Amino acid sequence: MSSVTKEILSHIDYNRVITLRRGNYKYLHGALSEHNQLVLPEWDTFSCPMVYPFVHGTDRDLRNELIENKVFVAKYWPNVGCVEDFEIEYGLVNGMIPIPCDQRYGVEEMKRIVDIIKK
C-alpha cells in the first residue's frame, strides 16, 4: 500500500462508518424484511454491512425505478449466466437488488428508498 493511501485511510473514522452502516441496515431491515424473499440474519449479526440485499420476487422493474429516482443500485457478477446447478446464483444476480446503506446516507435517504420500494 502506498504511503498516500495509508495517509488517506488513517483519517477515516471507522467506528462512525460502522455505526452509520449498521443503523441504515437496521432501518432497511425493519422496513423491508417482511417484503424480502431473501431471509437475512438480524442486523446486529453484521460487523459492517455493505448493502441491504433485497429480493422482491415480482415482475416489477424495481432496479430501474430506483435508478430513475437517483438511487445507486449496483449489479454484482453481471457475467453469471444461467447454468445447470447454478440457478440460485443466477437468481441472485438478476433478482437481488443491493440497496445502498453506506455511511454517506442517513435515515431520510433510507425512508426515501423504502417509500420508492413500497409504492
N, C-alpha and C positions, 0 to 999 in steps of 0.2 A: 504494500500500500504506500502510496506516495506521501510525503510529508504534508503536502497541501490537503490531500484527502483526510489524513489524520487530524489536521487542524480544524477542518470544517466539521468533521464528525464529533470532535471534542466539545463543540458548542451546542450540541443537541441535548435538550433536557429529556432524557429517555423515560424517566418516571412520569413526566407530564404526557408524553406521547402515549404511553401505555394506558394511563388513566383515561385520556380522551377517547382512545380507540375502544377500550372496554366499555366505556359509557355509551358510545354510539352503537356498538354491537348490542348491548343490553337493551337499549331503546328499540332498535330494529327487531330484535328477537321477541320482545314483549308485544310489539305491534303486529308482527307478521308471522309468528310461529304457527298460529292456527291456520294460516293460508299456505304455509310452506309444505310442499310434499316431501321435502328432504328433512328427515328427522335429524336434528342437531343437538349436540350436548348443550348444557346450560352455559350462559355467557361466562360464568366465573371459572370455567374449566380451561379457558384460553389464557395464555400469558399475554399475548398481544395479537389480536386478530387483524388480518389484512383486509378482509371483506366480510360481508354477510352473504353467504351463499343462499340464493332463493330460487326455488323451483315452483312455478305456479301451475304447470300442467294443463294449460288451456291453449286454445288456438290464437289467443290474443298476442300481438307482436309487442310485448311489453318492453323488450330491449330497445326497439326503435322509438317507442313512446317516451322512454326515459331519455334517450339521446336527443330527441326533438325538444325535450324540456330542459336541455342543457345539463343533464346528469351524465357524468362519465361512467360508462359501463364497459369494462374490459372484456375481452374474449380470449380465454386461455386455450391453448392447444388447438388452434384452428386447422391444423393438418391431420387431425384424427378423423379417419373415415369410419364408416360402419363396417366392421369386420366381425365375422362369426366369433362368438365368445367374448366380444368386447362391446356388447350392446349397452351396458351400463355406462361405460366410459364415453361412448358416443352420445348417449342421452345427457350426460353431464355437460359435455362440450356444447351441445346445441340447446339444452333446456335450462341449464343453470345460469342465473343472472347474478354476477358478483356485485352486490350493492356496496358502494364505497362507504367505509366507516372510519376513514383515517382521521388524523388529528387536525386536518385543515377544516373540518366540519364540526358543527355543534348541533344542538337539539333542533334549532329552527330548520336547518338543512335536512335533518333526519325526518322531521314532520312533513316537510315538503315532499320528500321522496315517498314516504308512506302514503300521503294523500294521492299522489300520482298512481301508485300501485293499487290502492283501494277504490279508485273511481270507476 
